[in-house]
């Protein structure tokens, strides 16, 4: 991948039915080389469908992405990303995210969030 890069992020969300929404977004920009000839455009563009329960204690989101080797390195330029959250109680949330692929940004992570307030 090209690093460092400067990107702008744009995202739009549309609420569909009561508990459903879709998001479309991109992170797009260029590497921060000083010379104009060395600059290269790069992007990570996605579309996601999401669902949440009425009480918002469970959320899931998934959809395709398309990118380029300047953003993620070698490997595939398209794939699936997904995430979920499960609120256990007022203080604890279980979370997991996945970005498919055979590139440097493909990952599956799981963790917890603790609300200190």
MOBELGI-V86823 format. One record per residue. RES is the residue in three letters. PSI is psi in radians with two decimals (none if undefined). D_CENTER is the distance of its C-alpha to the mean C-alpha in Angstrom with 2 decimals. Layout:
res/psi/d_center
RES/PSI/D_CENTER
RES/PSI/D_CENTER
This chain:
res/psi/d_center
UNK/2.77/17.02
UNK/2.14/18.46
UNK/2.56/18.46
UNK/2.70/18.79
UNK/2.62/16.85
UNK/2.19/16.69
UNK/2.70/13.99
UNK/2.51/13.82
UNK/2.32/10.89
UNK/2.37/11.88
UNK/2.48/10.69
UNK/2.36/13.24
UNK/2.38/13.64
UNK/2.20/16.72
UNK/2.30/18.38
UNK/-1.94/20.24
UNK/-3.10/22.55
UNK/-0.83/23.09
UNK/0.19/20.15
UNK/2.59/17.78
UNK/2.86/15.37
UNK/2.59/13.22
UNK/2.48/10.57
UNK/2.33/10.53
UNK/3.03/9.04
UNK/2.66/9.19
UNK/2.07/9.49
UNK/2.52/13.03
UNK/-2.65/15.96
UNK/2.81/18.51
UNK/2.84/19.79
UNK/0.50/22.20
UNK/2.64/25.35
UNK/-0.64/28.50
UNK/2.45/30.00
UNK/-0.67/28.86
UNK/-0.47/29.69
UNK/-0.14/27.26
UNK/2.49/24.21
UNK/2.30/21.64
UNK/2.51/18.96
UNK/2.78/15.45
UNK/2.80/12.17
UNK/1.94/8.71
UNK/2.44/8.96
UNK/2.82/7.62
UNK/2.33/9.47
UNK/2.49/9.00
UNK/2.40/12.09
UNK/2.67/12.58
UNK/2.50/15.76
UNK/2.60/17.38
UNK/2.90/20.95
UNK/-0.66/23.56
UNK/0.08/23.62
UNK/0.34/19.80
UNK/-0.26/20.35
UNK/2.26/18.12
UNK/2.43/14.69
UNK/2.50/12.72
UNK/2.46/9.89
UNK/2.69/9.43
UNK/3.08/9.61
UNK/2.78/10.02
UNK/2.76/8.64
UNK/2.48/11.25
UNK/-2.80/11.71
UNK/2.95/14.82
UNK/-0.40/16.59
UNK/-0.47/16.73
UNK/-0.70/13.00
UNK/-0.04/12.75
UNK/-2.93/16.49
UNK/2.86/18.60
UNK/-2.88/17.70
UNK/2.70/16.14
UNK/0.09/14.40
UNK/2.69/12.88
UNK/-2.80/11.55
UNK/2.49/9.86
UNK/2.62/6.81
UNK/2.73/7.99
UNK/2.75/8.65
UNK/2.72/11.94
UNK/2.42/14.15
UNK/1.98/17.93
UNK/2.01/20.13
UNK/-0.78/23.21
UNK/-2.91/25.26
UNK/-0.40/25.23
UNK/-0.53/24.32
UNK/2.37/22.05
UNK/2.26/18.64
UNK/2.43/17.43
UNK/2.62/13.70
UNK/2.52/11.94
UNK/2.61/8.60
UNK/2.32/8.84
UNK/2.02/7.78
UNK/2.79/11.14
UNK/3.07/13.33
UNK/0.65/16.20
UNK/3.12/14.81
UNK/-0.32/14.36
UNK/-0.02/10.58
UNK/2.34/10.88
UNK/2.67/11.14
UNK/2.21/11.91
UNK/2.60/12.48
UNK/2.59/14.48
UNK/-2.97/16.06
UNK/2.69/17.78
UNK/2.36/17.85
UNK/2.14/21.37
UNK/1.98/22.39
UNK/-0.30/25.36
UNK/none/26.74
